[in-house]
Amino acid sequence: MNYNVKYKNMKLLLISNSTNYGEEYLGWPRPDIKKFLSSTTVKRILFIPYAGVGLSTESLEKSYDVYEAKVNSVFQELGYEIYSIHKENDPIQAVKNAEAIAVGGGNTFHLVYMLHKNKIIKEIREKALNGTPYMGWSAGSNVACPTLMTTNDMPIIEPESFKCFNLIPFQINPHYLDANPEGHGGETREQRIEEFLVVNKQTTVVGLREATSLLFEGDSIELVGKRPMRIFNFGQEPKEIAPGEDISFLLK
């Protein structure tokens, strides 16, 4: 089935990172988030905090509380209310009732573990396919992909499956970096992605640099920000794509 037909109702904002160095939390993407939601009637946004495992040493629940408050303080400035799924008695019903969904960054493995544990992969996917606005940053962008396999995170827990929402037909590598820090002898990010492609030859990977996002509205896709993204395919030289260039080929 043609992507544009299957996903014609989707409205997604997939953000590479939440915070640039020296800025406030969710500082740089605030105008993009506001614009993304401005054409909707959304007032309250269901927040998925499961990637935020290190915001409190007391417990995961406390980490989620801290995360919810942190995100809500930003969204209230934009005119919206955040409420977290971890406080809902029925996560599945909470997803079904959501006006919009926001998935925060952090550890992708723990996020996917909890999404499967609470059995909300299918429900969030169906909501997004049917037009419920979905936004995510870092790990929240990773899980919009078919799998989590292009995350940068440590596997601190084993999910039931690597499968994610499969809202887009390619993989994102958020926080994409072009080189290793000086003195570091490990693989570059590009080499890691090339390893992935050796065993996943038919998959396209988008290296999404910081301070950039991908915006999906119906049958269109746009690179938002001032920096180019990097496109990887097996057996091909990586391509640099600048904001404003046609990237509709990613939806084929």
N, C-alpha and C positions, 0 to 999 in steps of 0.2 A: 504494500500500500504506500502511496506517496506520502511523505512526511507532512507536507502542507495540508493534505486532506485530513489525515489522522489527528493532527494536533492543532487544527485551525482556531480553536478557542483559547489556547493557552496564553497566559500572561505571566512571564517569569523575569525576575531580575537576579542574575547570578553574579555575585560580587567576589572579587579575588581575595580581598582582605578587609578587615574592619577598620584598622587604624594605621595611618602613616606615622613615621617617626616624628615626635614632637607635636602631634595633633591630639585633639580630644578623641575619645572613643566614638567610633562611627562618625568621625568628623568629615572626612572627604566625601563619603557617599550620601550625606544627608540630602543635598539637593536632588540627587538621582532618585532616592527613596520617595521624597515628597512628590516629585514629578510622576513617578511610577504609580503612586496611589491616587493622584489628583483626579484622574478620570473615572474613579470608582466611587461607590457609596460607602466604602469601608470606614468603620469607626473603631472597631476592636479587632485585634490581630492575635491569633493563637501562636504562641511562641513555643518552639521546641528547644529546650536547653540542654539536652542530653550530652552534647559534646563538651560542656563546661564542667570538667571533672576536678579542676584544680583551683577553684575560686575560694574554697574554704577547706581547712584541714579537719573540720568537725565531722562532716558527712557529705555524701553526695546530695542529699536533700538540701542541706544548707548551701552547697555550691549552686544548686539550681535556684534557690531563693535569691542569692546574691546576683546571679546572672539575670534573672527576671527583673530585679530592681534596676540593675545597670542599663539594660536595654530599654526598659520602660521610661527611664528618665530622659532618654534621647527621643523616643517616639512621642512622648507627651509634648515636647517642644514643637514637634511637627504636627500636633493636633490629633494624635491617635493614642489608643490605650492598648498596652500589651498585657496579656494574661497567659500564664504558663500551663502547659499540659500536665506538668507533674503535680499540680494541685487539683486536677480534674478526677472525679471518681471513675469515670468511664472514658479512657483515652480515645477509643474508637468513635464514640458518640461525639466527643469534643471535636474531633476532626470533621465529622459529618456536619456539625453545626457551624464550623468556622467561616467567617466572612473573608479572611485572608490568613495566610500561614507564613511565619518567618522562622527560619532554621539557623541558629547561631553556630559560630565556629568553635573550634577546640579540637578535641581528639575524634577523628572520623570513625575509628574502630569502635569506640564506646558509643558514639551516636548510632551507628548501624546496629550494634548489639541491642540497644534499647528499642530502636524502631522495630526490629524483628520480635523482641521479647513482648512488646505491647501490641504486636500484630497490626501496625498501622501503615506499613509500606503500601499495601493495596489501596487503602482508604485515601491516603495523601495523594497518591498517583491519580486516582479517579477524580479527586477534587480539582487538581491542577489541570487535568485534561479537559474538564468541563468548565474551565474559566475562572476558578477561584485564584486570585493573585497569590503567587508564591515568590518569596524572596529568601535568599540564603547568602551567607558570606563564609568564605573559606570552606570548612567542612560542610556547611550548608549548601555550597555550590557543588562540591563533590557528589553529594547524595542525589542530585538531580540527574546524574549520569547513569549509564547502565550498571556500573559497579563502583566500588570504592578503590579500585586497584591503582589509581594514579594519585592517591593521597600522598602527602609527605610525612604522615604521622607514624608514631611507634605503635605497634599492635599490642596495646596494653590489656586487651581482652579479646576473646575469640567470638565473633558474631556467629549466629546460626548460618549465615550465608554472606558472601560479599555483594550480593545483588542489592541494588538500590532502586530508586524510583523510575529509572529508565524513561525520563521525560525528554531527553535529547539523544540523538543517535551518535554521539561522540563522547570522549572522555575529556575532563578538564583537569589540568594540573594548576591549582591556585598557587599564589605566591611565587610564580615562576621566576627563577634567577638564572642569569646567563653564565655565571662563573662561581667557582668556590672561593671562600675567603682565603686570603694570602696565608700560605703555610699549611693549608689543609690538603692532605694527600688522597682523600676519597674521591669517588666519582662525582662528576658534575651532574646537574639536574638533567641536562640533555642526554648524558650517557644512561642515566636511570630510565628515562623515557624510551630510549632506544632498546634497552633490555626488555621493557614491557612489550615493545612492538615485535621483538623476535618471536615471542610466543602468542602474540595477539595481532597477527599480520593484517587483518582486515579493519582494524580500529584506527580511527583518527584521534589524535591527542592535541588539545589546545593548551599551550603554555600561556596562562593568563597572568600577566605581570601585575604587580601591586598598583593600586589606584586605577584599576580598570574593571569593567563589568561587561557581561553579555546581557542584552535586553531582547527578550522574545515577546512579540505581540502578534498573535495569529500566525500568519505565514511569513513574517519578517523577523530578521535577526540583525542586531546592530552591536558593534563594539563601542562601548561608552568609555570615555576617558581620553587622555592625551598620549598614551604610550601604545606602541604596536603589540600585537600578540604573535605568538610563534606557533606554526602549524607543523605537526609531525605525522608522517605516514611511512610505513615500512618501505625500505628500499629507495626512498626519495630524500633529497636535500630538504631540510627544514625551510619553511617559507615565513617571511615577515609580512604581516598584514596590518596596515595602518588604519586608525579610525576613519570612517567614511568610505572605505573600500567595500565592495560587494562581497559579502561572505555567505550568500545564500547557498553556495555549494556545500556548506556544512550540514544542511538540512536534507540532503539527497540520500 
